[in-house]
Amino acid sequence: IIGLTICRGEQMNENYLLHNETAKRLYFEYARDLPTIALCSDVEVDDKIYNNVTEAFLTNDCYKLDSMRAYGIDEKYITGDASDYEKFKAFCSVLPRFVGNPIYLISHIELIKNYECTLAICEDNCDEIWEFCNSKIIADSFSDQIAMKRSDVSFVRAFYPSLWSEINNESVKSLSDLESRLTDMISSQDSNGCKAAVCWVVDRFIQPNPYQANQILLKLKEGTSITPDEIRLLDMQIYRTLGSEFKKRNWSLIWCKEDYGAEPYIDNEALDYLNRSNALPKSFNLVYIDAEDDEGEISRRLEGFARKNIFGKFIFLPDIISRTAAFARVDYTRRIICNIIGKWVEDGEYASDEKTLQRLIQDILYNNLKEAIN
């Protein structure tokens, strides 16, 4: 990425978020140009051709809109009846106040990648950015597909079983009904080319039992409270069915959890049980990087996470809100991860072998996910 103009005559160095020499080398040689794979439940793209930078850059990104709300901008200039220019100007007026917030860097990365605009986003530059980006948008007939092609981003279909919403479905009267619905959903996804499912991890194994699982489901349907261990039992019973269906279709099972702190990622007893039940397909572990977390928060969590887990076997993906902003959020995450690993190397906590470093970076940022969806 080329330098970013902060104000006339000054540049933001291209090494932002890379605070050591090893991090810079890892990023520019091994991470920056990797293709990007993003998981989503629906890969269909409404390939709308955007008319201006507000449509393409602002209104389809809830984090930008939320930043405006947080600052106190009137909703008229967020989702109301103000003109697109007025909405963009309102965003430009508040963004400089978000110093240190990821939304500041990510917004600028997006402008550079999609529109080759290196101006700092601020009220003084609003008109020039508006004219420059709009001219590029109109000349290129800019759309989500074009943004994805420029950024080498591909969205692949993944199945996210919504267990609790399915339990609440009126047609589900028993465990058998629930498992039938989930199996039908898997078959439908499989016919559409899906090859992976993302499920929440089981933090503590409870031996499942079909009868008990059915009774727990009925309690939920009646609105009766259940214990955490009853939830774990029901989850394991359903995961046995899901795992069997995934394995039958040669899918991958990607485990994920919200809190990716220092605790071990998944209960080994749960994995052993699924394996013995012939219900454990190829398994991978996924860490979603929350789009609202800043560099310090991401670094602290990942460093704690690495101490108790196998860092090199994981998949690290940012939370991607819109297709036009996909590259910016991925780039932000990649730089932070390169910086963490670079720091370990320079602190003498990790070997400086170049081939090992290259493989580590490319596995966690691309190869592991590529293997999971093939």
C-alpha positions as CSV (number, residue, x, y, z in Angstrom):
1,I,0.0,0.0,0.0
2,I,1.4,3.4,-0.9
3,G,1.9,6.1,1.6
4,L,-1.2,7.9,3.0
5,T,-1.4,11.6,3.0
6,I,-2.3,12.8,6.5
7,C,-2.2,16.4,5.6
8,R,-0.6,18.3,2.7
9,G,3.1,17.3,2.4
10,E,3.1,14.6,5.1
11,Q,2.7,10.9,4.8
12,M,1.6,8.0,7.0
13,N,4.4,5.5,6.7
14,E,3.5,2.3,4.9
15,N,4.8,0.3,7.9
16,Y,1.9,1.2,10.2
17,L,1.2,-1.5,12.8
18,L,4.5,-3.1,12.0
19,H,6.7,-2.1,14.9
20,N,9.8,-4.2,14.2
21,E,12.0,-5.1,11.3
22,T,11.0,-8.8,11.3
23,A,7.3,-7.8,11.2
24,K,7.9,-5.6,8.2
25,R,9.7,-8.4,6.3
26,L,7.0,-11.0,7.2
27,Y,4.2,-8.7,6.1
28,F,5.7,-7.4,2.8
29,E,7.3,-10.7,1.7
30,Y,4.8,-13.3,2.9
31,A,1.5,-11.8,4.0
32,R,0.5,-8.7,2.0
33,D,-0.1,-10.4,-1.3
34,L,-1.8,-13.6,-0.1
35,P,-5.3,-14.2,-1.5
36,T,-8.1,-13.7,0.9
37,I,-10.8,-16.3,1.6
38,A,-13.8,-15.2,3.6
39,L,-16.5,-17.5,5.0
40,C,-20.2,-16.6,4.7
41,S,-23.5,-18.4,4.8
42,D,-24.5,-17.0,1.4
43,V,-22.0,-16.4,-1.4
44,E,-24.5,-14.8,-3.7
45,V,-23.6,-11.2,-4.5
46,D,-26.1,-8.5,-5.5
47,D,-23.7,-6.9,-7.9
48,K,-25.0,-3.4,-7.6
49,I,-23.1,-0.7,-9.5
50,Y,-22.5,2.1,-7.0
51,N,-23.2,5.7,-7.8
52,N,-21.0,7.5,-5.3
53,V,-18.6,7.0,-2.4
54,T,-21.4,7.2,0.2
55,E,-23.1,4.1,-1.3
56,A,-19.9,2.2,-1.9
57,F,-17.9,3.1,1.2
58,L,-20.3,4.3,4.0
59,T,-23.9,3.1,4.0
60,N,-23.1,-0.7,3.8
61,D,-20.6,-0.7,6.7
62,C,-22.4,-0.8,10.1
63,Y,-19.1,0.0,12.0
64,K,-18.7,3.3,10.2
65,L,-22.3,4.2,10.8
66,D,-22.0,3.2,14.5
67,S,-18.9,5.4,14.8
68,M,-21.0,8.3,13.7
69,R,-23.8,7.5,16.2
70,A,-21.2,7.1,18.9
71,Y,-20.0,10.6,18.2
72,G,-23.5,12.0,18.4
73,I,-24.2,12.7,14.7
74,D,-28.0,13.1,14.0
75,E,-29.5,10.0,12.5
76,K,-30.6,12.2,9.6
77,Y,-27.0,12.1,8.4
78,I,-26.6,8.4,9.0
79,T,-29.7,6.6,7.7
80,G,-32.1,9.5,7.3
81,D,-33.1,11.8,4.5
82,A,-29.9,13.8,4.2
83,S,-28.2,13.7,0.8
84,D,-25.4,11.3,0.1
85,Y,-23.0,14.2,0.0
86,E,-24.2,15.4,3.4
87,K,-23.8,12.0,4.9
88,F,-20.3,11.6,3.6
89,K,-19.3,15.0,4.8
90,A,-20.7,14.2,8.3
91,F,-18.5,11.1,8.4
92,C,-15.4,13.0,7.2
93,S,-16.0,15.6,10.0
94,V,-15.9,13.0,12.8
95,L,-13.4,10.4,11.6
96,P,-10.3,12.4,12.7
97,R,-11.6,12.3,16.2
98,F,-11.2,8.5,16.2
99,V,-7.4,8.5,16.6
100,G,-6.2,5.1,17.8
101,N,-9.5,3.4,16.8
102,P,-9.3,0.7,14.0
103,I,-12.1,2.4,12.1
104,Y,-9.6,5.3,11.3
105,L,-6.9,3.1,9.7
106,I,-9.4,0.7,8.1
107,S,-11.3,3.6,6.4
108,H,-8.1,4.9,4.9
109,I,-6.9,1.5,3.8
110,E,-10.2,1.0,2.0
111,L,-10.0,4.4,0.2
112,I,-6.5,3.6,-1.1
113,K,-7.2,0.0,-2.2
114,N,-10.6,0.6,-3.9
115,Y,-10.2,4.2,-5.3
116,E,-6.5,4.9,-5.2
117,C,-7.3,7.9,-3.0
118,T,-4.4,8.9,-0.6
119,L,-6.1,12.0,0.9
120,A,-6.7,12.0,4.7
121,I,-10.3,11.7,5.5
122,C,-11.3,15.0,7.2
123,E,-13.8,17.8,6.6
124,D,-11.2,20.0,4.8
125,N,-10.6,17.2,2.3
126,C,-14.2,16.1,2.0
127,D,-15.0,17.8,-1.3
128,E,-11.8,16.6,-3.0
129,I,-12.3,13.0,-1.8
130,W,-15.9,13.1,-2.9
131,E,-15.0,14.3,-6.4
132,F,-12.0,12.0,-6.8
133,C,-13.6,8.8,-5.6
134,N,-16.9,9.4,-7.4
135,S,-15.0,9.9,-10.7
136,K,-13.3,6.5,-10.2
137,I,-16.6,4.9,-9.2
138,I,-18.4,6.1,-12.3
139,A,-15.4,5.4,-14.7
140,D,-15.0,1.8,-13.4
141,S,-18.7,1.0,-12.9
142,F,-17.6,0.1,-9.4
143,S,-19.3,-2.8,-7.7
144,D,-18.8,-5.5,-5.0
145,Q,-17.4,-7.8,-7.7
146,I,-14.8,-5.3,-8.8
147,A,-13.8,-4.6,-5.2
148,M,-13.3,-8.3,-4.6
149,K,-11.4,-8.8,-7.8
150,R,-9.0,-6.0,-7.0
151,S,-8.4,-7.3,-3.5
152,D,-8.2,-10.9,-4.6
153,V,-11.0,-11.8,-2.1
154,S,-13.2,-14.8,-2.6
155,F,-16.2,-15.6,-0.4
156,V,-16.9,-19.3,0.1
157,R,-20.0,-20.9,1.5
158,A,-20.0,-22.3,5.0
159,F,-22.8,-23.8,7.0
160,Y,-23.6,-22.2,10.3
161,P,-26.1,-24.4,12.1
162,S,-28.4,-22.2,14.2
163,L,-29.3,-24.8,16.8
164,W,-31.3,-22.6,19.1
165,S,-33.3,-20.8,16.4
166,E,-34.1,-24.3,14.9
167,I,-35.2,-25.5,18.4
168,N,-37.7,-22.7,18.5
169,N,-39.1,-23.5,15.1
170,E,-42.8,-24.5,15.4
171,S,-42.3,-27.6,13.3
172,V,-39.7,-29.0,15.8
173,K,-41.6,-31.2,18.3
174,S,-38.7,-33.5,19.2
175,L,-35.0,-34.2,18.9
176,S,-35.8,-36.3,15.8
177,D,-37.5,-33.4,14.2
178,L,-34.6,-31.1,14.9
179,E,-32.0,-33.6,13.6
180,S,-34.1,-34.1,10.4
181,R,-34.3,-30.4,9.8
182,L,-30.6,-29.9,10.2
183,T,-29.9,-32.9,7.9
184,D,-32.1,-31.4,5.3
185,M,-30.3,-28.1,5.6
186,I,-26.9,-29.8,5.2
187,S,-28.1,-31.6,2.1
188,S,-29.3,-28.3,0.6
189,Q,-26.0,-26.6,1.4
190,D,-24.1,-29.6,0.0
191,S,-25.9,-29.3,-3.3
192,N,-24.9,-25.7,-3.5
193,G,-21.2,-26.6,-3.1
194,C,-20.7,-26.1,0.6
195,K,-17.7,-28.0,2.0
196,A,-17.4,-26.7,5.6
197,A,-19.4,-26.0,8.7
198,V,-18.7,-23.6,11.5
199,C,-19.8,-24.8,15.0
200,W,-19.3,-23.4,18.5
201,V,-16.8,-25.3,20.5
202,V,-17.7,-27.6,23.4
203,D,-15.9,-26.3,26.5
204,R,-16.6,-29.4,28.6
205,F,-17.7,-32.8,27.5
206,I,-20.9,-34.3,28.9
207,Q,-21.8,-37.8,27.7
208,P,-24.9,-37.5,25.4
209,N,-27.9,-39.6,25.6
210,P,-30.8,-39.4,23.0
211,Y,-33.6,-39.8,25.6
212,Q,-32.1,-37.1,27.9
213,A,-31.4,-34.8,25.0
214,N,-35.0,-35.1,23.9
215,Q,-36.2,-34.3,27.4
216,I,-34.0,-31.2,27.5
217,L,-35.2,-30.0,24.2
218,L,-38.8,-30.4,25.4
219,K,-38.0,-28.3,28.5
220,L,-36.6,-25.6,26.2
221,K,-39.8,-25.7,24.1
222,E,-41.8,-25.2,27.2
223,G,-39.7,-22.3,28.4
224,T,-38.3,-24.2,31.4
225,S,-34.8,-23.2,32.4
226,I,-32.0,-25.7,31.9
227,T,-28.5,-26.1,33.4
228,P,-25.2,-25.4,31.6
229,D,-24.5,-29.2,31.7
230,E,-27.9,-29.9,30.1
231,I,-27.0,-27.5,27.3
232,R,-23.6,-29.3,26.8
233,L,-25.4,-32.7,26.7
234,L,-27.9,-31.5,24.1
235,D,-25.1,-29.9,22.1
236,M,-23.0,-33.1,22.0
237,Q,-26.0,-35.2,21.0
238,I,-26.7,-32.8,18.1
239,Y,-23.0,-32.5,17.2
240,R,-22.8,-36.3,16.9
241,T,-25.6,-36.2,14.2
242,L,-24.0,-33.2,12.5
243,G,-20.5,-34.6,12.6
244,S,-21.8,-37.9,11.0
245,E,-23.5,-35.9,8.2
246,F,-20.4,-33.7,7.6
247,K,-18.1,-36.7,7.5
248,K,-20.4,-38.6,5.1
249,R,-20.2,-35.6,2.7
250,N,-16.4,-35.1,3.2
251,W,-17.0,-31.7,4.8
252,S,-14.6,-30.0,7.2
253,L,-15.8,-29.0,10.7
254,I,-14.4,-25.6,11.8
255,W,-14.6,-25.0,15.5
256,C,-15.1,-21.4,16.7
257,K,-15.7,-19.6,19.9
258,E,-16.3,-16.0,20.9
259,D,-13.7,-15.8,23.7
260,Y,-10.3,-16.8,22.2
261,G,-8.4,-16.1,25.4
262,A,-5.8,-18.2,27.1
263,E,-7.9,-21.3,27.8
264,P,-7.5,-24.5,25.7
265,Y,-9.7,-24.2,22.6
266,I,-11.8,-27.4,22.7
267,D,-12.4,-30.3,25.1
268,N,-10.4,-33.4,24.0
269,E,-13.0,-35.7,25.4
270,A,-15.6,-34.2,23.1
271,L,-13.3,-34.8,20.1
272,D,-12.5,-38.4,21.2
273,Y,-16.2,-39.1,21.6
274,L,-17.0,-37.8,18.1
275,N,-14.1,-39.8,16.7
276,R,-15.3,-43.0,18.3
277,S,-18.8,-42.4,17.1
278,N,-17.5,-42.0,13.5
279,A,-18.7,-38.4,13.6
280,L,-15.5,-36.4,13.5
281,P,-14.7,-35.1,10.0
282,K,-11.5,-33.1,9.2
283,S,-11.4,-30.5,11.9
284,F,-9.9,-27.0,12.1
285,N,-10.0,-24.2,14.6
286,L,-11.1,-20.7,13.7
287,V,-10.5,-17.4,15.5
288,Y,-12.7,-14.5,14.4
289,I,-11.1,-11.1,15.0
290,D,-13.8,-8.7,16.2
291,A,-13.9,-5.6,13.9
292,E,-14.3,-3.4,17.0
293,D,-11.1,-4.6,18.7
294,D,-8.0,-2.4,18.4
295,E,-4.4,-3.4,17.9
296,G,-3.6,-3.7,21.6
297,E,-6.7,-5.8,22.4
298,I,-6.1,-8.2,19.5
299,S,-2.4,-8.5,20.4
300,R,-3.1,-9.2,24.1
301,R,-5.7,-11.9,23.3
302,L,-3.7,-13.6,20.6
303,E,-0.6,-13.7,22.8
304,G,-2.6,-15.2,25.7
305,F,-4.3,-17.6,23.2
306,A,-0.9,-18.8,21.8
307,R,0.3,-19.8,25.3
308,K,-2.3,-22.5,25.7
309,N,-3.1,-23.5,22.1
310,I,-1.3,-24.6,18.9
311,F,-1.1,-21.2,17.1
312,G,0.1,-22.6,13.8
313,K,-2.9,-24.9,13.4
314,F,-5.5,-22.1,13.6
315,I,-7.3,-20.0,11.0
316,F,-7.4,-16.3,11.8
317,L,-10.1,-14.2,10.1
318,P,-11.4,-10.7,10.8
319,D,-15.1,-10.1,11.0
320,I,-16.0,-8.9,7.5
321,I,-19.0,-6.6,7.3
322,S,-19.1,-5.6,3.7
323,R,-17.4,-6.9,0.5
324,T,-16.0,-3.5,-0.4
325,A,-14.3,-3.3,3.0
326,A,-13.0,-6.9,3.1
327,F,-9.4,-6.2,2.1
328,A,-9.1,-3.3,4.6
329,R,-10.2,-5.5,7.5
330,V,-8.0,-8.4,6.4
331,D,-5.0,-6.2,5.9
332,Y,-5.4,-4.7,9.4
333,T,-5.5,-8.1,10.9
334,R,-2.5,-9.4,8.9
335,R,-0.3,-6.6,10.0
336,I,-1.1,-7.1,13.7
337,I,-0.4,-10.9,13.4
338,C,2.9,-10.2,11.6
339,N,3.9,-7.7,14.3
340,I,3.2,-10.2,17.1
341,I,5.3,-13.0,15.4
342,G,8.0,-10.5,14.5
343,K,8.2,-9.4,18.2
344,W,8.6,-13.0,19.3
345,V,11.4,-13.5,16.9
346,E,13.2,-10.3,17.9
347,D,12.7,-11.0,21.6
348,G,14.4,-14.4,21.1
349,E,11.2,-16.3,21.8
350,Y,10.9,-17.9,18.3
351,A,13.4,-19.2,15.8
352,S,14.3,-16.8,13.0
353,D,14.4,-19.6,10.4
354,E,13.0,-18.0,7.2
355,K,11.3,-21.1,5.8
356,T,9.6,-21.8,9.1
357,L,8.4,-18.2,9.4
358,Q,7.1,-18.2,5.9
359,R,5.1,-21.4,6.4
360,L,3.7,-20.2,9.7
361,I,2.5,-16.9,8.3
362,Q,1.0,-18.4,5.1
363,D,-0.6,-21.3,7.0
364,I,-2.5,-19.2,9.6
365,L,-3.5,-16.5,7.1
366,Y,-4.4,-18.7,4.1
367,N,-3.3,-22.3,3.8
368,N,-5.2,-23.7,6.7
369,L,-8.5,-22.3,5.5
370,K,-7.7,-23.3,1.9
371,E,-7.3,-26.9,3.1
372,A,-10.5,-26.7,5.2
373,I,-12.7,-25.8,2.2
374,N,-11.2,-28.2,-0.3
